[in-house]
Amino acid sequence: MSPFVAYNLFVLFHLVVGALGTYAFSRAVGARRSAAWVAGLLAFTAAFWVHWSLHLVHLGSFVWLPWALAAGHRLVVAPSPRRVAPLAAVFGLWWLGGNPQYVYDGSAVLVVYLLGLAVLLSVRSRRHGLSCNRLAGWLPPWFSASPWLLPCSCPRWGRLATFCAPGSLAL
């Protein structure tokens, strides 16, 4: 197989994976089959994904986000040990095959979405204690792995910043 054909098959495969993930996420949030199918088709032809198909490692990072959102949504809506496995599988494939920067950014989107969904479901069901326990268990591990989200003082700039150059951290 020539490199050109292999490249095109890689791109086609990942665009289909992303489109199917968009379909799965649409179904998870309650869309009808026809609406989810249209969403998946639009994702397949979205200029954003087609543009990033020129950068294989970025494309490999973006296409797993809808799958992670779908699996995470199903887990938060109806928690069970069986629903952890799909999220773990998608998350593992996502982290193994993607660019760390974009996978990390997508993971941040996933965490914010799932926390927001958990809070929304908690407010709707009026069981704040259970949801707060869940949130308290999710936040520390995620934030301990994301040190650049914590603000630091950069004396060179004289203000609070979310990112500092190495060695410029004022303690």
One Martini backbone bead per residue (centre of mass of N, CA, C, O) as a GRO file, in nm:
protein
  171
    1MET     BB    1   0.098   0.036   0.022
    2SER     BB    2   0.071   0.351  -0.009
    3PRO     BB    3   0.107   0.639   0.165
    4PHE     BB    4  -0.141   0.781   0.047
    5VAL     BB    5  -0.349   0.560   0.112
    6ALA     BB    6  -0.291   0.539   0.415
    7TYR     BB    7  -0.364   0.828   0.483
    8ASN     BB    8  -0.659   0.820   0.379
    9LEU     BB    9  -0.750   0.588   0.565
   10PHE     BB   10  -0.689   0.727   0.830
   11VAL     BB   11  -0.875   0.968   0.792
   12LEU     BB   12  -1.137   0.816   0.736
   13PHE     BB   13  -1.148   0.656   0.995
   14HIS     BB   14  -1.149   0.904   1.192
   15LEU     BB   15  -1.402   1.042   1.080
   16VAL     BB   16  -1.590   0.805   1.141
   17VAL     BB   17  -1.539   0.789   1.443
   18GLY     BB   18  -1.636   1.080   1.499
   19ALA     BB   19  -1.923   1.048   1.383
   20LEU     BB   20  -2.009   0.813   1.568
   21GLY     BB   21  -1.960   0.973   1.830
   22THR     BB   22  -2.169   1.190   1.773
   23TYR     BB   23  -2.403   0.999   1.763
   24ALA     BB   24  -2.368   0.880   2.050
   25PHE     BB   25  -2.394   1.151   2.200
   26SER     BB   26  -2.672   1.230   2.094
   27ARG     BB   27  -2.814   0.983   2.215
   28ALA     BB   28  -2.730   1.028   2.515
   29VAL     BB   29  -2.891   1.320   2.523
   30GLY     BB   30  -3.175   1.243   2.339
   31ALA     BB   31  -3.166   1.202   2.050
   32ARG     BB   32  -3.272   1.122   1.769
   33ARG     BB   33  -3.175   0.931   1.515
   34SER     BB   34  -3.192   1.145   1.290
   35ALA     BB   35  -3.042   1.370   1.442
   36ALA     BB   36  -2.784   1.206   1.501
   37TRP     BB   37  -2.716   1.150   1.207
   38VAL     BB   38  -2.680   1.444   1.123
   39ALA     BB   39  -2.458   1.509   1.324
   40GLY     BB   40  -2.256   1.298   1.216
   41LEU     BB   41  -2.246   1.407   0.926
   42LEU     BB   42  -2.147   1.692   1.002
   43ALA     BB   43  -1.888   1.599   1.138
   44PHE     BB   44  -1.762   1.455   0.889
   45THR     BB   45  -1.782   1.754   0.722
   46ALA     BB   46  -1.625   1.930   0.897
   47ALA     BB   47  -1.393   2.172   0.861
   48PHE     BB   48  -1.232   2.124   1.115
   49TRP     BB   49  -1.164   1.819   1.065
   50VAL     BB   50  -1.057   1.843   0.779
   51HIS     BB   51  -0.827   2.032   0.848
   52TRP     BB   52  -0.695   1.839   1.079
   53SER     BB   53  -0.619   1.600   0.876
   54LEU     BB   54  -0.326   1.716   0.821
   55HIS     BB   55  -0.303   1.639   1.138
   56LEU     BB   56  -0.290   1.340   1.272
   57VAL     BB   57  -0.259   1.385   1.583
   58HIS     BB   58  -0.508   1.572   1.605
   59LEU     BB   59  -0.723   1.387   1.489
   60GLY     BB   60  -0.675   1.161   1.706
   61SER     BB   61  -0.780   1.354   1.936
   62PHE     BB   62  -1.072   1.456   1.847
   63VAL     BB   63  -1.246   1.185   1.787
   64TRP     BB   64  -1.275   1.091   2.106
   65LEU     BB   65  -1.456   1.298   2.252
   66PRO     BB   66  -1.748   1.198   2.191
   67TRP     BB   67  -1.706   0.924   2.328
   68ALA     BB   68  -1.639   1.033   2.610
   69LEU     BB   69  -1.902   1.189   2.648
   70ALA     BB   70  -2.094   0.951   2.620
   71ALA     BB   71  -1.977   0.770   2.846
   72GLY     BB   72  -1.990   0.985   3.072
   73HIS     BB   73  -2.291   1.043   3.059
   74ARG     BB   74  -2.386   0.755   3.126
   75LEU     BB   75  -2.241   0.741   3.402
   76VAL     BB   76  -2.377   0.988   3.545
   77VAL     BB   77  -2.677   0.912   3.503
   78ALA     BB   78  -2.591   0.578   3.544
   79PRO     BB   79  -2.430   0.440   3.779
   80SER     BB   80  -2.182   0.180   3.703
   81PRO     BB   81  -1.948  -0.057   3.652
   82ARG     BB   82  -2.021  -0.106   3.344
   83ARG     BB   83  -1.974   0.216   3.265
   84VAL     BB   84  -1.662   0.236   3.305
   85ALA     BB   85  -1.532   0.074   3.070
   86PRO     BB   86  -1.588   0.260   2.824
   87LEU     BB   87  -1.441   0.505   2.938
   88ALA     BB   88  -1.166   0.369   2.976
   89ALA     BB   89  -1.122   0.284   2.683
   90VAL     BB   90  -1.143   0.561   2.551
   91PHE     BB   91  -0.934   0.705   2.726
   92GLY     BB   92  -0.696   0.521   2.652
   93LEU     BB   93  -0.699   0.563   2.345
   94TRP     BB   94  -0.676   0.866   2.353
   95TRP     BB   95  -0.399   0.882   2.515
   96LEU     BB   96  -0.234   0.691   2.317
   97GLY     BB   97  -0.319   0.854   2.020
   98GLY     BB   98  -0.251   1.147   2.116
   99ASN     BB   99  -0.202   1.463   2.173
  100PRO     BB  100  -0.139   1.586   2.476
  101GLN     BB  101  -0.264   1.868   2.449
  102TYR     BB  102  -0.546   1.783   2.326
  103VAL     BB  103  -0.617   1.571   2.535
  104TYR     BB  104  -0.614   1.757   2.776
  105ASP     BB  105  -0.824   1.954   2.675
  106GLY     BB  106  -1.046   1.739   2.641
  107SER     BB  107  -1.043   1.651   2.939
  108ALA     BB  108  -1.137   1.921   3.048
  109VAL     BB  109  -1.406   1.917   2.903
  110LEU     BB  110  -1.507   1.656   3.027
  111VAL     BB  111  -1.498   1.741   3.326
  112VAL     BB  112  -1.681   1.988   3.307
  113TYR     BB  113  -1.924   1.843   3.193
  114LEU     BB  114  -1.959   1.628   3.420
  115LEU     BB  115  -1.987   1.828   3.653
  116GLY     BB  116  -2.229   1.980   3.542
  117LEU     BB  117  -2.413   1.733   3.523
  118ALA     BB  118  -2.403   1.654   3.822
  119VAL     BB  119  -2.522   1.917   3.927
  120LEU     BB  120  -2.784   1.914   3.768
  121LEU     BB  121  -2.886   1.642   3.881
  122SER     BB  122  -2.878   1.729   4.177
  123VAL     BB  123  -3.078   1.964   4.159
  124ARG     BB  124  -3.314   1.799   4.043
  125SER     BB  125  -3.306   1.576   4.292
  126ARG     BB  126  -3.207   1.695   4.573
  127ARG     BB  127  -2.899   1.543   4.615
  128HIS     BB  128  -2.633   1.698   4.728
  129GLY     BB  129  -2.449   1.505   4.892
  130LEU     BB  130  -2.380   1.290   4.676
  131SER     BB  131  -2.261   1.486   4.467
  132CYS     BB  132  -2.044   1.613   4.646
  133ASN     BB  133  -1.888   1.351   4.688
  134ARG     BB  134  -1.818   1.307   4.397
  135LEU     BB  135  -1.674   1.574   4.345
  136ALA     BB  136  -1.461   1.539   4.568
  137GLY     BB  137  -1.337   1.281   4.421
  138TRP     BB  138  -1.262   1.419   4.134
  139LEU     BB  139  -1.086   1.677   4.175
  140PRO     BB  140  -0.800   1.617   4.299
  141PRO     BB  141  -0.676   1.434   4.074
  142TRP     BB  142  -0.704   1.636   3.841
  143PHE     BB  143  -0.555   1.888   3.968
  144SER     BB  144  -0.282   1.738   4.026
  145ALA     BB  145  -0.244   1.706   3.693
  146SER     BB  146  -0.280   2.050   3.673
  147PRO     BB  147  -0.064   2.294   3.741
  148TRP     BB  148  -0.134   2.526   3.520
  149LEU     BB  149  -0.419   2.606   3.653
  150LEU     BB  150  -0.263   2.730   3.861
  151PRO     BB  151  -0.186   3.009   3.994
  152CYS     BB  152   0.076   3.249   3.926
  153SER     BB  153   0.353   3.447   3.995
  154CYS     BB  154   0.483   3.708   3.781
  155PRO     BB  155   0.721   3.940   3.823
  156ARG     BB  156   0.774   4.035   3.531
  157TRP     BB  157   0.452   4.124   3.504
  158GLY     BB  158   0.297   4.203   3.781
  159ARG     BB  159   0.095   3.946   3.781
  160LEU     BB  160  -0.158   3.735   3.739
  161ALA     BB  161  -0.111   3.401   3.613
  162THR     BB  162  -0.157   3.085   3.433
  163PHE     BB  163   0.137   3.131   3.307
  164CYS     BB  164   0.483   3.032   3.334
  165ALA     BB  165   0.793   3.050   3.312
  166PRO     BB  166   1.056   2.890   3.374
  167GLY     BB  167   1.171   3.032   3.684
  168SER     BB  168   0.922   3.260   3.750
  169LEU     BB  169   0.849   3.159   4.024
  170ALA     BB  170   0.696   3.303   4.303
  171LEU     BB  171   0.719   3.225   4.661
   0.00000   0.00000   0.00000
